[in-house]
Amino acid sequence: MPYLRVENLYKIFGPDPKRAIPMIKEGTSKEDILDRIGCTVAVNDNSFEVEQGETFVVMGLSGSGKSTLLRLLNRLIEPTAGDVWIDDINVTNATAEELKVLRRDKTSMVFQHFGLLPHRTVSENVSFGLEIQGVDKEKRKEAAYRSIEQVGLRGYEESMTGELSGGMQQRVGLARALATDPEILLMDEAFSALDPLIRTEMQNELLDLQAEMQKTIIFITHDLDEALKLGDRIVIMKDGRIEQVGTSEDILTNPASDYVAAFVQNVDRSRIITAQAIMFDHPERLVSAKDGPGVAIRRMRKLGIESLPVTDSEKRFKGLIHIDDAVGLQRQEKRTLDEAIDKEVPTCSPDTAVSELLPLVWDSHLPVSVVGDDGKLKGVVTRTSIIAEITGPEHNGLMDGKGEEVDNA
């Protein structure tokens, strides 16, 4: 089961919000509903799921409903209709006591404006949630110091928050959220008020922390670059509705609507699209060392290429065999390819960005072999496919209708 589920969630502000739902289902626009019954549709029939340990980014322009959606998840705002489940708790139907436990123990929030207590030290601010939980003073202090060190503020534990820069204060806010060891972090435009350089530092800090802690994070932003950098998956919202949910690659390569396509049209795709997305993984595009030179030669001639990746019997990558070397082995009546495998060849991991592949092929026409952490060959990226991706989707005519390359890479 997903850790967080949202099912047909609505939030409508106004004098008679329930009356707006049938109108929405009939196709009445948000503007017409406001004119006719004085209700504002903030969240409109949203459904999605979030896995445990996932960073789930909700993004959209101002007024898209993203911050309202976040506050519906822990019922800081009462929903008009629909359900929110966190683990096995139906948040929408939870009692006051269940909500108190949920907000105190399972979730923590980090806001755009830090909300720090100016009369308290950094450690006292960080331990505030634990104080509310009734945790012993010494244990509070120990947990606070640990969280402060996690966010890179060691040495500032007893400083007053007013003595800190904006970026440092946001780190205090993050440490406070982490101190209670919540299962879910709800982050509402957490880095939006920071200068660009500090904002980048905080994004990197969050990525490092998440790699270590594996929290479930719901992160709200209006910045597409931030969403693409942080999100395992991204939601794009417009007028309270979800336009698309998917990975960065899903959204860039298969936008679900004209709005999403326009939203991402200026993104540098080469920083987001990975080797895995453009690699060829057909079995014919590799050869086993034990297959011998005859098999390698026939395969290269059939594909119209001059080299092939070579693997062992368990598909672990060994290097490339070039056509001239294979012909030489055949003339010597060799039965395997081992003596002629070229091991000084470009390789990358499946999640290597396309922008990082270009230097590997700039002075070479050799394909880049995509190798997993287990040493096994996952596929091959050719020079042509890299250049086609970098120059833009409009140039992908370099591929024929079967996904094969027209020219010899």
C-alpha positions as CSV (number, residue, x, y, z in Angstrom):
1,M,0.0,0.0,0.0
2,P,1.2,3.6,-0.7
3,Y,2.1,5.5,2.5
4,L,-0.1,8.5,1.6
5,R,-3.3,8.3,-0.5
6,V,-5.5,11.2,-1.6
7,E,-8.8,10.3,-3.2
8,N,-11.2,12.7,-4.9
9,L,-10.2,15.6,-2.6
10,Y,-12.0,19.0,-2.9
11,K,-11.6,22.2,-1.1
12,I,-14.1,25.0,-1.9
13,F,-14.3,28.2,0.0
14,G,-17.5,30.1,0.2
15,P,-21.0,30.2,1.6
16,D,-22.3,26.9,0.2
17,P,-19.3,24.8,-0.9
18,K,-21.2,21.5,-1.2
19,R,-23.3,23.1,-3.9
20,A,-20.3,23.8,-6.1
21,I,-19.3,20.1,-6.5
22,P,-22.2,19.1,-8.9
23,M,-21.5,22.2,-10.9
24,I,-17.8,21.2,-11.2
25,K,-18.8,17.7,-12.4
26,E,-21.1,19.3,-15.0
27,G,-18.1,21.2,-16.4
28,T,-18.9,24.7,-14.9
29,S,-15.7,26.7,-14.9
30,K,-14.0,28.0,-11.7
31,E,-14.8,31.6,-12.8
32,D,-18.5,30.9,-13.4
33,I,-18.9,29.1,-10.0
34,L,-17.5,32.2,-8.3
35,D,-19.8,34.5,-10.2
36,R,-22.9,32.4,-9.7
37,I,-22.7,31.2,-6.1
38,G,-19.7,33.1,-4.6
39,C,-17.5,30.0,-4.1
40,T,-13.8,29.7,-4.9
41,V,-12.6,26.3,-6.0
42,A,-9.2,25.8,-4.5
43,V,-8.6,22.1,-4.8
44,N,-10.6,20.2,-7.5
45,D,-11.1,16.4,-7.4
46,N,-7.4,15.6,-6.7
47,S,-6.2,11.9,-6.4
48,F,-2.7,10.6,-6.1
49,E,-0.5,8.3,-4.0
50,V,2.9,8.8,-2.4
51,E,5.3,6.0,-1.5
52,Q,7.2,5.8,1.8
53,G,10.5,7.5,1.5
54,E,9.5,9.4,-1.7
55,T,10.1,13.1,-2.3
56,F,6.9,14.2,-3.9
57,V,6.9,17.7,-5.3
58,V,3.7,19.7,-5.9
59,M,4.2,22.7,-8.1
60,G,2.2,25.3,-9.9
61,L,1.8,29.0,-10.3
62,S,0.3,31.3,-7.6
63,G,-3.4,30.4,-7.1
64,S,-3.0,26.8,-8.4
65,G,-4.1,25.3,-5.1
66,K,-0.8,23.7,-4.1
67,S,-0.5,25.2,-0.6
68,T,-4.1,24.5,0.2
69,L,-3.6,20.9,-0.9
70,L,-0.7,20.6,1.5
71,R,-2.7,21.8,4.5
72,L,-5.5,19.4,3.6
73,L,-3.1,16.5,4.1
74,N,-2.9,17.0,7.9
75,R,-6.3,18.8,8.1
76,L,-5.1,22.2,9.0
77,I,-7.8,23.0,6.5
78,E,-11.0,21.0,6.5
79,P,-11.7,19.3,3.2
80,T,-15.0,19.9,1.4
81,A,-15.1,16.3,0.1
82,G,-12.8,13.4,-0.4
83,D,-10.4,11.4,1.7
84,V,-6.8,11.5,2.8
85,W,-5.1,8.4,4.2
86,I,-1.7,8.4,5.9
87,D,-0.6,4.9,6.5
88,D,-3.8,3.3,7.9
89,I,-5.3,6.5,9.3
90,N,-8.1,8.2,7.5
91,V,-7.2,11.8,8.2
92,T,-10.5,13.2,6.9
93,N,-12.5,11.2,9.5
94,A,-9.9,11.4,12.4
95,T,-11.0,12.6,15.8
96,A,-9.5,15.6,17.5
97,E,-7.2,13.4,19.6
98,E,-6.1,11.3,16.5
99,L,-5.3,14.5,14.7
100,K,-3.3,15.8,17.6
101,V,-1.2,12.6,17.6
102,L,-0.8,12.7,13.8
103,R,0.4,16.3,13.8
104,R,2.6,15.8,16.8
105,D,4.2,12.5,16.0
106,K,3.8,11.6,12.3
107,T,4.2,14.9,10.5
108,S,6.3,18.1,10.7
109,M,5.9,21.3,8.7
110,V,8.6,23.6,7.3
111,F,7.2,27.0,6.1
112,Q,8.5,29.7,3.7
113,H,8.6,32.1,6.7
114,F,10.7,30.4,9.4
115,G,8.3,31.0,12.4
116,L,11.2,30.9,14.9
117,L,10.8,32.1,18.5
118,P,13.1,35.2,18.8
119,H,13.4,34.9,22.6
120,R,14.7,31.4,22.4
121,T,18.1,30.0,21.4
122,V,18.6,27.8,18.3
123,S,18.6,24.6,20.4
124,E,15.5,25.7,22.3
125,N,13.7,26.4,18.9
126,V,14.7,23.1,17.5
127,S,13.5,21.2,20.6
128,F,10.2,23.0,20.8
129,G,8.2,20.2,19.3
130,L,9.8,17.7,21.7
131,E,8.9,20.0,24.6
132,I,5.2,19.9,23.5
133,Q,5.5,16.1,23.4
134,G,6.6,16.1,27.0
135,V,10.1,14.8,26.3
136,D,12.6,15.1,29.2
137,K,14.8,18.2,29.0
138,E,18.1,16.4,28.6
139,K,16.7,14.1,25.9
140,R,15.3,17.2,24.1
141,K,18.7,18.9,24.2
142,E,20.4,15.8,22.9
143,A,17.9,15.4,20.0
144,A,18.1,19.1,19.2
145,Y,21.9,19.1,19.0
146,R,21.8,16.0,16.8
147,S,19.4,17.7,14.4
148,I,21.4,21.0,14.4
149,E,24.5,19.0,13.4
150,Q,22.5,17.3,10.6
151,V,21.7,20.6,9.0
152,G,25.2,22.0,9.3
153,L,24.8,24.4,12.2
154,R,27.1,22.8,14.7
155,G,28.5,25.5,17.0
156,Y,25.4,27.7,16.8
157,E,23.3,25.6,19.3
158,E,23.2,28.4,22.0
159,S,23.0,31.4,19.6
160,M,19.9,33.5,19.4
161,T,18.1,33.1,16.1
162,G,18.2,36.8,15.4
163,E,22.0,36.5,15.1
164,L,21.7,34.2,12.1
165,S,21.4,34.8,8.4
166,G,18.2,33.9,6.5
167,G,19.7,30.7,5.2
168,M,20.8,29.7,8.7
169,Q,17.4,30.5,10.1
170,Q,15.8,28.2,7.5
171,R,18.2,25.5,8.5
172,V,16.9,26.0,12.1
173,G,13.4,25.5,10.8
174,L,14.4,22.3,9.1
175,A,16.2,21.0,12.2
176,R,13.1,21.7,14.3
177,A,11.1,19.6,11.8
178,L,13.6,16.8,12.0
179,A,14.0,16.8,15.7
180,T,10.8,15.0,16.4
181,D,11.8,12.3,13.9
182,P,8.6,12.6,11.9
183,E,7.5,10.1,9.2
184,I,6.4,12.8,6.8
185,L,7.8,16.3,6.2
186,L,5.4,18.8,4.7
187,M,7.5,21.7,3.2
188,D,5.6,24.7,1.9
189,E,7.7,26.9,-0.4
190,A,10.5,26.2,2.2
191,F,13.3,27.8,0.2
192,S,11.4,30.5,-1.7
193,A,12.4,33.4,0.5
194,L,16.1,32.7,0.2
195,D,18.7,34.2,-2.1
196,P,19.5,32.1,-5.1
197,L,22.9,30.9,-3.9
198,I,21.6,30.0,-0.4
199,R,18.6,28.4,-2.0
200,T,20.8,26.1,-4.0
201,E,22.7,25.2,-0.9
202,M,19.5,24.3,0.9
203,Q,18.3,22.2,-2.0
204,N,21.6,20.3,-1.9
205,E,21.4,20.0,1.9
206,L,17.9,18.5,1.6
207,L,19.0,16.0,-1.1
208,D,21.9,14.9,1.2
209,L,19.6,14.6,4.2
210,Q,17.0,12.6,2.3
211,A,19.6,10.2,1.0
212,E,20.5,9.5,4.6
213,M,17.0,9.6,6.3
214,Q,14.6,8.5,3.6
215,K,11.7,10.5,4.9
216,T,8.4,10.9,3.0
217,I,8.5,14.5,1.8
218,I,5.7,16.6,0.3
219,F,7.4,19.7,-1.1
220,I,5.5,22.7,-2.5
221,T,7.2,25.0,-5.0
222,H,6.4,27.3,-7.8
223,D,9.9,26.9,-9.3
224,L,10.2,24.3,-12.0
225,D,14.0,23.9,-11.7
226,E,13.6,23.2,-8.0
227,A,10.9,20.7,-8.7
228,L,13.0,18.9,-11.3
229,K,16.0,18.8,-9.0
230,L,14.3,17.6,-5.8
231,G,11.4,15.5,-6.9
232,D,11.3,11.7,-7.3
233,R,7.9,12.5,-8.8
234,I,6.2,15.8,-9.6
235,V,2.6,17.0,-9.6
236,I,1.8,20.0,-11.8
237,M,-1.4,21.8,-10.8
238,K,-3.5,24.4,-12.6
239,D,-6.7,26.1,-11.1
240,G,-6.9,23.5,-8.3
241,R,-6.7,20.5,-10.6
242,I,-3.8,18.1,-11.2
243,E,-2.6,18.3,-14.8
244,Q,0.0,15.6,-14.6
245,V,1.8,13.3,-12.1
246,G,5.1,11.8,-13.1
247,T,8.9,11.7,-13.0
248,S,10.9,14.6,-14.4
249,E,11.5,12.5,-17.6
250,D,7.8,11.6,-17.8
251,I,6.8,15.2,-17.7
252,L,9.5,16.4,-20.1
253,T,9.1,13.7,-22.7
254,N,5.3,13.0,-22.5
255,P,3.5,16.1,-21.3
256,A,-0.1,15.3,-20.6
257,S,-1.6,18.6,-21.8
258,D,-0.7,21.7,-23.8
259,Y,-0.4,23.5,-20.4
260,V,2.3,21.1,-19.2
261,A,4.1,21.3,-22.5
262,A,4.1,25.1,-22.3
263,F,5.2,24.9,-18.7
264,V,8.3,22.9,-19.4
265,Q,9.2,24.1,-22.9
266,N,12.2,26.2,-21.8
267,V,13.7,23.5,-19.5
268,D,17.2,22.3,-20.5
269,R,16.2,18.7,-21.2
270,S,19.8,17.5,-21.3
271,R,20.2,18.0,-17.5
272,I,17.1,15.9,-16.8
273,I,16.9,13.2,-19.4
274,T,19.1,10.3,-18.5
275,A,21.1,7.6,-20.3
276,Q,18.4,5.1,-19.4
277,A,15.8,7.1,-21.4
278,I,17.7,7.2,-24.7
279,M,19.7,3.9,-24.6
280,F,19.2,1.0,-26.9
281,D,18.7,-2.3,-25.0
282,H,18.0,-4.7,-27.8
283,P,19.7,-8.1,-27.3
284,E,21.1,-7.9,-30.9
285,R,23.2,-4.8,-29.9
286,L,25.6,-6.8,-27.8
287,V,27.6,-10.1,-28.0
288,S,28.9,-12.5,-25.4
289,A,32.6,-13.1,-25.4
290,K,32.1,-16.9,-25.8
291,D,30.0,-16.3,-29.0
292,G,33.1,-15.8,-30.9
293,P,34.2,-13.5,-33.8
294,G,31.8,-15.0,-36.4
295,V,28.7,-14.1,-34.4
296,A,30.1,-10.6,-33.7
297,I,30.9,-9.9,-37.4
298,R,27.4,-11.1,-38.6
299,R,25.7,-9.0,-36.0
300,M,27.7,-5.8,-36.7
301,R,27.1,-6.2,-40.5
302,K,23.4,-6.7,-39.9
303,L,23.1,-3.6,-37.8
304,G,25.5,-1.6,-40.0
305,I,27.8,-0.7,-37.1
306,E,31.5,-1.1,-36.4
307,S,31.6,-2.1,-32.8
308,L,29.5,-4.0,-30.2
309,P,29.6,-4.2,-26.4
310,V,30.9,-7.6,-25.1
311,T,29.6,-9.3,-21.9
312,D,30.3,-12.4,-20.0
313,S,27.8,-15.2,-19.5
314,E,26.1,-13.3,-16.7
315,K,25.8,-10.1,-18.9
316,R,28.6,-8.3,-17.0
317,F,30.2,-5.7,-19.2
318,K,33.7,-6.5,-20.5
319,G,34.4,-3.9,-23.2
320,L,33.9,-3.4,-27.0
321,I,34.8,-5.5,-29.9
322,H,35.6,-3.6,-33.2
323,I,34.9,-5.1,-36.6
324,D,38.5,-5.1,-37.7
325,D,39.6,-6.9,-34.6
326,A,36.8,-9.5,-34.9
327,V,37.9,-10.1,-38.5
328,G,41.5,-10.6,-37.3
329,L,40.3,-13.1,-34.7
330,Q,38.3,-15.0,-37.3
331,R,41.3,-15.3,-39.6
332,Q,43.3,-16.7,-36.6
333,E,40.5,-19.2,-36.1
334,K,39.9,-17.9,-32.5
335,R,36.8,-19.2,-30.8
336,T,36.2,-16.3,-28.3
337,L,36.6,-12.6,-28.4
338,D,38.7,-12.3,-25.2
339,E,42.0,-11.5,-26.9
340,A,40.7,-8.5,-28.8
341,I,38.2,-6.8,-26.4
342,D,38.8,-3.0,-26.1
343,K,38.5,-2.1,-22.4
344,E,39.4,1.6,-22.7
345,V,35.9,2.6,-23.8
346,P,33.3,5.2,-22.5
347,T,30.8,3.9,-19.9
348,C,28.2,5.6,-17.7
349,S,25.5,4.7,-15.2
350,P,21.8,4.5,-16.2
351,D,21.0,7.8,-14.3
352,T,23.8,9.8,-15.9
353,A,22.3,13.0,-17.4
354,V,22.6,13.4,-21.2
355,S,24.5,16.6,-20.7
356,E,27.3,14.6,-19.0
357,L,27.4,12.1,-21.9
358,L,28.5,14.6,-24.6
359,P,32.1,14.9,-23.4
360,L,32.4,11.1,-23.6
361,V,31.6,11.1,-27.3
362,W,32.9,14.5,-28.4
363,D,36.2,13.2,-29.8
364,S,35.0,9.6,-30.4
365,H,32.4,7.8,-32.5
366,L,32.3,4.9,-30.0
367,P,29.0,4.2,-28.3
368,V,28.7,4.7,-24.5
369,S,27.9,1.5,-22.7
370,V,25.4,1.9,-19.9
371,V,26.5,-0.2,-16.9
372,G,24.6,-0.7,-13.7
373,D,26.0,-0.8,-10.1
374,D,26.1,-4.6,-10.5
375,G,28.5,-4.4,-13.4
376,K,25.9,-5.6,-15.9
377,L,25.3,-4.0,-19.2
378,K,21.9,-2.2,-19.3
379,G,22.1,-0.8,-22.8
380,V,24.0,1.4,-25.3
381,V,23.8,5.1,-26.0
382,T,25.2,6.2,-29.4
383,R,26.6,9.5,-30.4
384,T,23.7,10.2,-32.7
385,S,21.1,9.7,-30.0
386,I,23.0,12.0,-27.6
387,I,23.3,14.8,-30.1
388,A,19.6,14.3,-31.1
389,E,18.5,14.7,-27.5
390,I,20.7,17.8,-26.8
391,T,19.6,19.6,-30.0
392,G,16.0,19.0,-29.1
393,P,13.1,16.7,-29.9
394,E,12.5,18.4,-33.2
395,H,15.8,16.8,-34.4
396,N,14.9,13.3,-33.5
397,G,14.3,12.6,-37.1
398,L,17.8,11.1,-36.9
399,M,16.0,8.0,-35.8
400,D,13.9,5.9,-38.2
401,G,10.4,4.6,-37.4
402,K,11.7,1.5,-35.7
403,G,13.9,3.4,-33.2
404,E,17.0,2.5,-35.2
405,E,19.6,5.1,-36.1
406,V,19.7,6.2,-39.7
407,D,23.4,6.9,-39.8
408,N,26.3,4.9,-38.4
409,A,27.3,6.1,-34.9
